[in-house]
Amino acid sequence: MSSLLSFSFAICSVFVHDATAFTLLPPGAAMIAHRCAKSSPIRLGAAKHAPGSIVTIDCDLQPEGDFVPEPLIDTSGKLTFVLHRGNYLPGLHDLVSDMDVGQEVQGVSLDAGWGERNPQLVVELQKSKVGQEVTSQIKPGVELYMANGMKATVTDVSKDTFTIDANPPLAGASYQARVKLLNVQEGPKETEFIAAGDDSSPFQLATFALGCFWGGELDFMRQEGVVGTKVGYTQGTVENPTYEQVC
């Protein structure tokens, strides 16, 4: 962790409800703990739910076709998240936004997060235009880096041409979903830690310093009482650093 202090902490912020929340600060600073208040669920109406609302669903997402997902998110059981504030699939947020509390939908196809395949990113090239040194190494499965930085995979080779595909490998992948909306609550007004925040909210924000937040974020998402997470960087000298700059 000390190696990150000269530039930035990787952090994971979590919204918690009905649990004890802690904010871990850099060495020498105080650790603050506060007890979250209990609240009753708030019904927001029959149609559109506002971004930032806390939604709880029961779901089962099954990969369609030959798509084999990595375990980056939980895809079944009871899930709680902040609507349109990250976590889980964008298509799941869109679906839940228009559902009534108690409503269940089945057989819905949800994009797995990589978007649709773009046919314009599939191009057939003439071997004569790239030179013998390159074409001698061209075969299906070879990855090429374009002049613009994009990565493409060779998908087909003929006598005079070869075809490349710059779509992400999982473009077009999808889940078949069963989703039931169990509950909707009004979300917190503040999404960043403020020392003298609004104590009237049933939600509190806890910030944790981590060496790497990818695995840690999923672990926080699975904790009882956590309704949303957000990752970023802190304690550095660069404003709004990129992932590449830090890692």
C-alpha positions in Angstrom: 0.0 0.0 0.0 2.8 2.4 0.8 4.0 2.3 -2.8 0.7 3.8 -3.8 0.9 6.8 -1.4 3.2 8.8 -3.6 0.6 8.9 -6.3 -2.8 7.6 -5.5 -4.9 5.2 -3.5 -7.2 2.8 -5.3 -10.5 3.2 -3.4 -13.8 1.5 -3.3 -16.8 3.5 -1.9 -19.9 1.7 -0.8 -23.4 2.7 0.2 -24.6 0.8 3.2 -28.0 0.4 4.8 -28.8 -0.8 8.3 -25.2 -1.8 9.1 -22.1 -0.3 10.7 -20.1 1.7 8.2 -16.4 2.7 8.4 -14.3 5.2 6.5 -10.7 4.2 6.3 -8.4 7.2 5.8 -4.6 7.5 5.2 -2.2 6.7 8.1 -2.4 9.4 10.8 -6.0 10.3 10.1 -8.9 9.2 12.2 -11.2 6.3 11.5 -14.8 7.3 11.6 -17.6 4.9 12.4 -21.3 5.6 12.4 -24.4 3.6 12.8 -26.9 3.7 10.0 -30.5 4.3 10.7 -33.3 1.9 9.7 -35.9 3.0 7.3 -39.0 1.6 5.6 -39.1 0.9 1.8 -40.5 3.8 -0.3 -42.7 3.0 -3.3 -41.8 5.3 -6.2 -44.7 4.6 -8.5 -45.7 2.3 -11.3 -43.4 3.3 -14.1 -40.0 5.0 -14.5 -37.8 4.9 -11.4 -35.3 7.7 -10.9 -31.6 7.2 -11.4 -30.0 6.8 -8.0 -33.0 4.8 -6.6 -32.1 1.7 -4.6 -33.6 -1.4 -6.2 -33.8 -5.0 -5.0 -34.5 -7.8 -7.5 -34.6 -11.5 -7.6 -33.1 -12.7 -10.8 -31.6 -15.5 -12.8 -29.4 -14.7 -15.8 -28.3 -17.6 -18.1 -25.7 -17.1 -20.9 -27.2 -17.5 -24.3 -25.5 -19.5 -27.1 -21.8 -20.4 -26.6 -21.1 -17.3 -24.4 -19.1 -18.4 -21.4 -18.9 -15.4 -18.9 -16.2 -14.6 -16.4 -17.5 -14.4 -12.8 -17.3 -10.6 -12.7 -20.8 -10.1 -11.3 -23.4 -12.3 -9.5 -26.1 -13.4 -11.9 -28.7 -15.1 -9.7 -30.5 -14.7 -6.5 -31.4 -11.5 -4.6 -29.4 -8.4 -5.8 -29.6 -4.8 -4.6 -28.0 -1.9 -6.5 -28.2 1.8 -7.3 -30.2 2.3 -10.4 -28.1 3.7 -13.3 -25.0 4.1 -11.1 -22.9 1.2 -12.3 -22.7 -2.4 -11.0 -24.3 -5.2 -13.0 -25.3 -4.9 -16.6 -26.6 -1.7 -18.2 -29.4 -3.6 -19.8 -30.5 -4.9 -16.4 -30.8 -1.2 -15.2 -32.8 -0.3 -18.2 -35.2 -3.3 -17.7 -35.8 -2.6 -14.0 -36.4 1.1 -14.7 -39.7 0.4 -16.3 -40.9 -2.4 -14.1 -43.5 -2.2 -11.3 -42.7 -3.4 -7.8 -43.8 -7.1 -7.7 -43.7 -7.5 -11.5 -41.7 -10.4 -12.9 -40.5 -10.8 -16.5 -39.0 -13.9 -18.1 -37.2 -14.8 -21.3 -35.7 -11.3 -21.8 -32.4 -11.2 -23.7 -29.9 -8.8 -22.1 -26.7 -7.6 -23.6 -23.7 -9.0 -21.7 -22.1 -5.6 -21.6 -19.9 -5.7 -24.8 -22.5 -4.2 -27.2 -23.7 -5.5 -30.5 -21.3 -6.7 -33.2 -20.5 -3.9 -35.7 -20.3 -5.2 -39.2 -18.2 -2.1 -40.2 -15.4 -3.4 -38.0 -15.1 -6.5 -40.2 -12.8 -5.7 -43.2 -11.4 -7.7 -46.1 -7.9 -6.6 -47.1 -5.7 -7.3 -50.1 -2.5 -9.2 -49.3 -0.7 -7.2 -52.0 -1.2 -4.0 -50.0 0.5 -5.1 -46.8 3.7 -6.8 -48.1 5.1 -10.3 -48.2 6.7 -10.1 -44.7 3.3 -9.5 -43.1 1.2 -11.8 -45.2 3.6 -14.7 -44.5 2.5 -14.5 -40.9 -1.2 -14.1 -41.5 -3.4 -17.0 -40.4 -6.8 -17.3 -38.6 -6.5 -16.3 -35.0 -3.6 -14.0 -35.3 -4.1 -10.7 -33.6 -3.0 -7.4 -35.3 -2.7 -3.9 -33.9 -3.9 -1.2 -36.3 -2.2 2.2 -36.8 -5.0 3.8 -34.7 -4.3 1.5 -31.7 -7.3 -0.9 -32.3 -6.7 -4.6 -32.0 -8.1 -6.9 -34.7 -8.2 -10.7 -35.2 -7.7 -12.4 -38.5 -10.8 -14.5 -39.1 -10.3 -15.8 -42.7 -7.5 -16.1 -45.2 -7.7 -16.8 -48.9 -5.1 -16.8 -51.8 -5.3 -13.0 -52.3 -7.1 -11.6 -49.3 -7.5 -11.9 -45.6 -10.3 -10.7 -43.3 -9.9 -9.0 -39.9 -12.5 -8.4 -37.2 -12.0 -5.5 -34.7 -15.1 -6.2 -32.7 -14.4 -7.2 -29.0 -14.4 -11.0 -28.8 -17.6 -11.0 -26.7 -19.5 -8.5 -28.8 -23.0 -9.7 -29.3 -22.9 -12.0 -26.2 -26.1 -12.0 -24.1 -27.9 -13.4 -21.2 -31.5 -14.7 -21.0 -33.0 -13.1 -17.9 -35.8 -13.8 -15.4 -36.2 -10.7 -13.2 -38.6 -9.8 -10.4 -38.6 -6.3 -8.9 -38.9 -6.7 -5.2 -38.4 -3.3 -3.8 -37.5 0.3 -4.6 -36.2 2.9 -2.2 -35.2 6.5 -2.6 -31.4 6.7 -2.8 -28.9 8.9 -1.0 -28.5 12.5 -2.0 -24.8 12.4 -1.4 -22.5 10.0 -3.4 -19.2 11.3 -2.0 -18.0 11.3 1.6 -18.6 14.5 3.4 -17.5 14.8 7.0 -20.7 16.6 8.1 -23.1 14.9 5.8 -26.9 14.5 5.9 -27.7 12.4 8.9 -31.4 12.1 7.9 -30.6 9.7 5.1 -30.9 6.0 6.0 -27.8 5.4 3.8 -24.2 6.1 4.7 -21.1 6.1 2.6 -17.9 4.2 3.5 -14.6 4.6 1.7 -11.9 1.9 1.8 -8.3 2.2 0.5 -7.4 -0.9 -1.6 -4.3 -2.0 -3.5 -6.5 -3.1 -6.4 -10.2 -2.7 -6.5 -11.5 -5.2 -9.1 -11.8 -8.2 -6.8 -12.5 -6.1 -3.8 -15.5 -4.3 -5.4 -17.3 -7.6 -6.1 -16.6 -8.7 -2.5 -18.2 -5.5 -1.2 -21.2 -5.9 -3.5 -21.9 -9.3 -1.9 -21.9 -7.9 1.7 -25.2 -7.7 3.6 -26.3 -4.1 3.8 -24.2 -2.8 0.8 -26.5 -1.4 -1.9 -24.0 0.1 -4.3 -20.2 0.5 -4.9 -18.1 2.9 -6.9 -14.3 2.7 -7.5 -11.7 5.5 -8.1 -8.5 7.0 -6.9 -7.5 9.4 -4.1 -4.5 10.9 -2.3 -2.7 11.7 -5.5 -1.4 14.9 -7.2 -3.1 14.4 -10.5 -6.7 15.4 -10.9 -8.9 12.7 -12.4 -6.1 10.2 -13.3 -6.8 7.4 -15.7 -6.5 3.7 -15.0 -3.4 3.6 -17.2 -1.6 6.4 -15.3 -2.1 4.7 -12.0 -1.7 1.1 -12.9 
